[in-house]
Amino acid sequence: MIFFITALILSGITAFPIESQLAIAVQLKDFFPLSLANWFDTIYTAVKTTNDRFPYLAYGTDWLAFAHIVIATAFIGPLRDPVRNIWVVQFGMIACAMVIPLAFIAGRIREIPFFWQLIDCSFGLFGMIPLYICHSHIKKLEVIHFNTLSKKYE
């Protein structure tokens, strides 16, 4: 759970300095396959131009970053009381599954290269793994918790 919370916060924080990160990626483009290097060039140019002419549009990614941090905060509940807050883990698993159709639908509409859509899908897939593990452990705790309560009332 701590890994998932940390990953959400880090992915949120990285949304703030998008232009700076892309500038670094463009400088290091010789280390990437040509299609990825070209994609970084294209995106950097778009972000740089947009930030120079319309800086207020970056406010949207600021809110994206904030949303990641807020959602990460919700996962403190399962840390404190896993059995009672299993629904948060289930919510996270559903959200991870929803990443995949969003990446393919919005990616196609926004003309995002297919390889990048797959990278976006990987966030949903890799996010599901720790949540599934946590869910499995919480279900075991639930059985122990239920058995403890039923013995208490015998």
C-alpha positions, 0 to 999 in steps of 0.5 A, a space after each residue: 500500500 505504501 508503494 502504491 501511495 508513493 507511486 501515485 504521489 510521484 506520478 502526480 508531482 512529475 506533472 508539475 515540471 512537464 516542460 523541464 522534463 521534456 527538455 531533458 528528454 530532448 537533450 537525451 534523445 540520442 539514447 532513445 529509439 528514433 520514434 520516441 525521440 521524434 515524439 519527445 521533440 513533437 511534444 516538447 515543441 507543443 508544450 513549450 509553445 503552449 506555455 510561452 503563449 498560453 501559460 494558464 493552460 498548464 493549470 490543468 496539469 497542476 490540477 492533474 498533479 493535485 488529483 494524484 496526491 488527493 487520490 493517494 491520500 485516500 489510500 491511507 484508509 486501508 493502511 489504518 483499517 484495511 478490512 473496513 477500507 477494502 473498498 478503497 483498494 477495490 476503487 483503485 483496482 477499478 480505476 486501474 482497469 479504466 486506464 486501459 480503455 481511456 488510453 485507447 479511446 482518448 489516445 486515438 482521438 488525440 492522435 497519441 502514437 500507439 506505442 505511447 498508448 501502450 505506455 499509458 496502459 502500463 500504468 493501469 496494469 502495473 498499478 493493479 499488481 500491488 493493489 491486487 496483492 493488498 486486496 488478497 491480504 485484506 481478504 485474509 485479514 477479513 477472515 481472521 477478523 471475522 473468526 476473532 469476532 465470532 469467538 468473542 460472541 460465543 
